[in-house]
Amino acid sequence: MYSGNTPKQSLYDRIRAELSEITSGRELLPFLARESVPLVIYFLAMNIVLTLNFHYIGQLGDPYMLAGVGLGNTWLTTTNYAIIVGLNIGTLTLCAQALGAKEYRIAGFTLHRAIVMRFLLLIPSYFLLYISEGVFLSWGVDPRIAVYASQYCKYQLLPLMCLIIFDCFKSLLLANGIFMPFLYIQICMAGVHWIFCSILTPGLGIVGVCYAMIISYALSVILLVIYLKWKKPCKESFFKPSSESIQDIIPQFKQEVPIGAMFYLDVMSFEASVIIAGQFPPDELGAQVVAWNIIGSSFLPIMGLMMTLTSALGNAMGEKDYVKAKRLRNAGILYTFIVVVIEAPLIHLFREPIVRIYTNSPEIVHAAKPIVSFFAFCVFGDFIQAINCAMLRAIGKEKIAFKIGIIANYGVGLPIGYICGVILGLHDIGLWMGICTGLYLGFCFSVRVLFTTDMEEQVNVIQERLNEKRGIEERLIKEKDPAIEMITYE
């Protein structure tokens, strides 16, 4: 206990003391690598689907069509993908905390309510895809690019429905520590997409790419159903929906939003930069689109680590093991340092051959190279703040992580990028000056919050939330007295 004779520890001393113990997490590095690598391959296979879209459209030699697919992906991600995946990160966190505390029924109902919410949100979000051409034209996007982008967006309804089913179930299975099935399914999906893109795109253009997406996404759901029936994983949490499954959706939504909002804000800030770049010449817009695809690929190891840490930290907090939680935190930081040291120089040194994977246009290659080099400088701040905020969400500090994203990206990064890129006419480089500023500001904020958080206190916060949920479920049972029938697949 602090006494009057002992000077109170300053903020700097607290952070330095915590950082001095960072190597205590090195024993967990093999665990993080073992659990993250399958997810990295999974996200790589997922990214290959979009990369194949760019590759085959790029081979057609139409820069307007290529820019249209890029802009369409940006709008699709902004209005649908990022919302679904972001909210499901919240589902993953809630399920992991519940499973760590052995609250299997809470985890199961969390899945049911997540699926219902995603389909309800699909109604307004798909409408935004349907009217996308008018939105793009209002931003001043070239009419030819706007037509191609809108055509791409309108074909996404079935892929989005498949994504909702697949990603929601993935959240609960990841919370149970089940990773490998998604790797195999995604590899099969990418292979099928490759085959149909090569067959359909040369003759149908963007429509061919869209048909290939419909086929591959439908395959992912079919394979998931086969796996669930064959392996029957985590039976305690997989039970038939009841009347409780559609009750208290709003309280769960309120919990998921701040957890998933950080992911959405990160994606939105980057996607907004592409929207800003829509005011640049077509070659520079194409370069920005290509650069973001490269950045997305380089971020895959961090995405895998984020999911692994979310599950592991959530379980640790549910188990009331704050010592393990601190070791996982330290291991996550060490792992990220290793990724940064490997990736940053490689991105800069091999920027041209990497860009040529996406396009052979000399103008776009020339415009994309400095952007990729600029990102190599930003890798440290980007990756560290992303992992820090993911861990803050997992330990119940999601609201603070949300504020960090708002201030760093929307209060600083994008405004500076718009001023430098559009108003001052520096275009892509000016835009990235703002992005870089926001990333490193978020890095500083997240380090301070993460390493001054009392993990033992946060364990109590998580337990209070679980106790509140348990009380809600018990009340619903008394009111409805439903028969909870477990799925047996027999």
N, C-alpha and C positions, 0 to 999 in steps of 0.2 A: 504494500500500500504506500502511496505517496505520503511523505512526511515533510514537515516544514523545513527540515535540515537538508533535504535532497532537492536540488534544482529540478524544476519541471522540464521534461524533454521537449525540445523544440521540434517543429515540423520537419526541418531538415534532418535532425538527429534521428527521428522516428523512421523516416524513409531510408536513411543510410543504414540504420540497424536492421531493417527488414531486408534491404538489398544485400547486406553482408551475409545473409543466410540463404542466398539464392541457390548456391550449389547444393543445398540440402535436398533439392529435387532431382539430382542427377540419377539416383537409383530408379526413379520412375520413368526415365527417358526410354528404356526398352519397351515398357508398357505402352507409352504414348505412341511410339513408332509402330508397334505391333497392331494397335487398334486403329491408328490413323491411316496407315498405308492402304488398307482395303477401301476406306472412304475416299482417299485421294484418287485411287483408280476409278472408283465409282463416279466421282465428280468429273474426272478426266473424260470418261466415256460419255457422260452427259454433255460435257463441253464439246466433244467431238461432233455431236449431232448438229450444233449450231455452226461449228467450224466447217462441216461438210456443206451446209447451206451456202456459206460464203465461198467455199472453194468452187462448187459447181456453178454458182451464179457468176463468180468471177471469171470462170473459163468462157463465159458467153461474150465477154469483151464489152459489156455495156456498163459504164461507170454510174449511170443513173439508176440502173437496176440494182447494182451492188450497194449503192448508197441507200436505195429504198429498202432493201432487206435489213441493212444496218439500222436505219431509222425505225423500221417496223419492229425489230427486236427490242430496240430501246423503249418504244411505247408499250409493247407487250410486257416487258419486264416491269416497267413502271406501274402499269395499271392492273397487272395480274400476277405474273410470276413472283415478283418480290413480295407481294401481299401474302400469297399462299405460303411461300417458303418461310417468310418472316414470322407469320402467325404460328406456323408449325414448329419453328424453333421455340416459341413459347409453349406449345404443346409438349415438345420434347422435354423442356425444362420442368414443367409441372409433373409429367409422368415420371421423370427420373427421381424427383424429390419424393413423390408418392411411393414409388417402388423401393427406394432406399429405406423408407419407414414401414415397408411391408403392407402398404395400403393398396392392395391389388384392385379392389372395386373402384376406388377413386380414379386410378389410372385408366380403367376400362371406360368409365363414364366420361372421362376427359377426352378419350378418343372419339366416342359417339358424338359429343357436342361439337368437337372440332370439325368433323365431317359435315354436320348440319350447317354450321356457320360458314364454312367455305363455299358450299353450294348456294347459300343465300347471298353471299357477297358476289358470286359469279354473275348474277343478274345485272347489277349496275356496272360491274367491271367490264363485261363483254360489250355492253352498250357503248362504252368508250372506244372499244376497238372498232365497232361498226361505224361510228361517225368520225373515224380517225382522219380521213382525207380532209374534211373541213377544218379540223384542228390544225393539221400540218400547214394548210394553205394560210390560215390565220397567223401562223408564225413566220410567214414569209419564205417557206421552203419552196424550192423549185417545183412547179406543177408536175413535171414528169416523175420526180422523186416521190412526191406525195401520192400519186396514183399507184406506183409500185408498192409503196409502204402500206397503203390502205388495203390493197389486194392481199398482201401477205397477212395482215392482221385479221381480216374477215374469215379466213379459213381456220382459225385457231380454236374454235369452240370445242370440238371433240378432243383435241390434245389437252386442253385445259381441264376438261372433265376427268380425263384419265390421270392427269397430274394430281388433282385433288385426292382421288382415291389412293393413288400410290404413295404420295408424300405423307398423307395423314397416317397410314398404317406404318410407314417407315419411322415416324416419330416414336410410336410406342415400342416398336421392335428395337430401335437404337437405344431407347431408355432401358431396355432389358439386356443391353450389351450384345445384340445380334446384328452383325455387320455384313458378313460375307454374302448372304443371299442377294443383297442389293447390287453388290459388285457383279455377280454372275448375270443378273437380270439386265443391268445396264450395258454390259458388254454385248449381250445378245441384241439388245435394242439398237446399239450403235452400229453393229454389223448389218442388221436388217435395213437401217436407215441408209447406210452407205450403198447397199445394193440397189435400193429403189431410187435414191437420188441419181445414181449413175444411169439408170434406165429412163427415168421420167423427166429429169431436168433439161437435157438437150432439146427435147421436143416441146415441152410445156413451160419452160422457164420457171417463174416463181410458183405457178400452180403445181408443177411437178414436185418442187421442194415441199409444198404444203401437203400434198398427197402422201409423200414419203413420211412426213411427220405424223400424220394421222395413223398410218399403218404401224409405225414403230412405237408410238405411245400406247396404242391399243394392245400391242404385244406385251408391253411392260405390265399392264394390269392382268392380262391372262396368265402370265408367268407367276405373278404374285399370288393369284388365287390358287394356282397349282401348288405352290410352295406351302401356303397356309393349310390346304387340305392334306398335303402329304406329310409335312413335319409336325403340324399341330403345335406351334410354339406358344409359350407363355399362356397356358389355358386359364390361369387364374384371372387374367386381365381381358381375355377374349370371351365375351359372353354376349348373348343376343340382346339387342336394344329393347328397352322397355319405356314406359312413360317418363321415367326419370331422365332418359337420354336426351330429351328435348326441353327439360326444365333447367332453370338456373343457367341458361346459356349466357346471359348478359354478364353475370359475375365472372364467369370463366373468361369471356371476351375481354373484360376489363383487366384481368390478370395477364392475358396473352399479349395485349396491345403494347404495353411498355416494354415487355421482354422482346417481342418481335420487331418493335418499331425501330430499334437501333439498327438491325440488319436492313430494314426497309430504308431508313434514312441514309445509310451508307450507299446502298445501291442507287437510291434516288439522286444523291448528290453527284455520283458519277454519270448516271443517265442524263441528268439535267445538263451536264457539260456537253453531251452529244447534242442535246436540243439547242443549246447556245451555239454550238458549232454549225448547226443548220443554217446560220446566217453567213457562214463563210463560203468561199468558192467550193464547187463540188469536189475538187481534188483534196482540199483540206478537210472537208467533212468525211470523205472516204478514208483519209488518213486517220482521223480521230476514231472512226468506227473500227478500223483494223487495229489501232493501238489498244482500244478497250478490249478487244478479243484476246490480244496478247497478254494484257494485264489480267484478264479473267483466268487465263491458263496458268499464269505464274502464281496466282492466288490460291490455286487448288490445294497445295499442301497446308495452307493456313485454314482453308475451309474444313478439310478433314480433321485438323487439330481442334478447331472450334467445336465441331460436333462431338468429338471424343471427350474434350474437357467439359462440355456442357453435361453430357451424360455422367461422367465420372464425378464431377464436382456436385451435381445434383444428388447423386446417390450418397456421397459423403455427407452432405448437409442433412439429408433425410436420416442418415444413420447417426447423426450427432457427433461425427468424428471431425472436429475442426482442425486437429493436428494433420490428419490426412489431407484435408482441404488445402492447408497451407503448403504442404509438400507438392500437391498437384499444381497449385499456383506457380510455385518456383520452377517446377519441371516444365510447365507450359512456356514460361519466359525463356528458359534455356533452349528449348526446342526451337522456338521462334528465332532466336539469335543464330542458331545453326543454319536454318533455312535462309535467313537474310544473307549470311556470309557466303553461301553457295550461289544463291540466285542473282544477287545484285550485279556482280561483275560479269556473269554469263549473259544476262539480259543486254548489258551495254556492248560487250564484245561481239555478240552474234546477232545484233539487232537487224541487220539487213537480210540475212538468210531467213530469220524468223518472220520478218514482214512479208517476204516473198512466198511464204506458205499460203498467205491469204490472197495475194494479188500479184500480177506481173506488170501492172501499170507503172511505168517509170515515174510518172508524176506523183502517184500516191505513195510509192516507195520512198521517193525523195522527201515528201512531206511528213511521212510517218517516222522516219529514222530519228530526228531530234526529239520527237515526243516520247519514243521508247527510251531514249537515253535519259530524258528528264525523269521518267518514271523510275529508272534504276536508282536515281538519287533519292527518290521518295520512298523506296521499298522499306527502309528501316522504320520510318514513322508510321507508314501505312500498316504494316504487318503487326507491329507491337501494339498500336492502339486498337487494332481489330481484336487481337487476342485478349487484351486487357478488358475491353468492353464485354466480350463474350463471357469472361469469367465473372465480371460484375453482375451480369444477368443471372448466371447460374447460382450465385450466392445470395440472391435477393436484393441486389442493388440496381435493379433494372431502371428505376426512375432517374438515378444519377447518370447512368450510361446514356439514357435518352437525352438528358440535358447536354451532356458533352457533345453528342452528335449534332444537336441543334446549333449550339454555339460555334463549334469548330467548322462544320461544313456549311451551314446556312447563314450564320452570322458573320463569318469571316471568309471562308474559302471561295464559295460561289460569287459573292459580291465583288471580291477582288478580281476573280477570274473574268467576270463580265466587264468590269471597268478596263482591265488591261487588254482583254482579247477583243472586245467589240468597240468600246468607246475610244480607246487609245490605238486600236487597229493593229495590235500585235498578234491577233488571231490565235492559232493553237498554242504557241509558246506563252502568250499572255494569259491564256486560259489556264495553263498548267502552273504558272506562277501563283495564281490564286489557290488552285487545288493543293499544291505543295504546302503553302502556308497553313491551310486548314488542317492538313494531315498532321503536321508537326505540333500544332496547337492542341489537337486532340490527344496526341501522344503524351504531351506534358500533363494535361488534365487527368488522363486515365491512370498514369503512373502514380500521381499524387493520391488519387482516391483509392486505388487498389491496395497500395502499400501502407495506407493509414487506416484500413478497415479492420475492425476487431472481428476475427472469424468466429470466436466463441459467441459473441453477441449475435452474429448473423445466424448461427445455428438455432438460437432461441426464436428468432424472427420466423425462420422456416417452419419450426414446430408449431408456432402459434397459427400460421396459415393452414397447416395440415389439420390442426385441431378444429379450426373453423369449418373447413370442408367436411370433416368427419361429422360435425354437428349438423350440417345441411343435409348430408346423405341420410343420417338417422332420422331427421325430421320428415324427409320425403317418404321413407319406408313406413313410418307410423301413419302418414296421411294416406298413402296409396296401397301399402302392403303388397307390392308386386312380387311375383315369383321370379327370382333371378335364375334363369336357366342357362347353364354353361354350354357353350358350343362343343359338341363332341365329334362332329363331321360323320357320324355313323348313320 
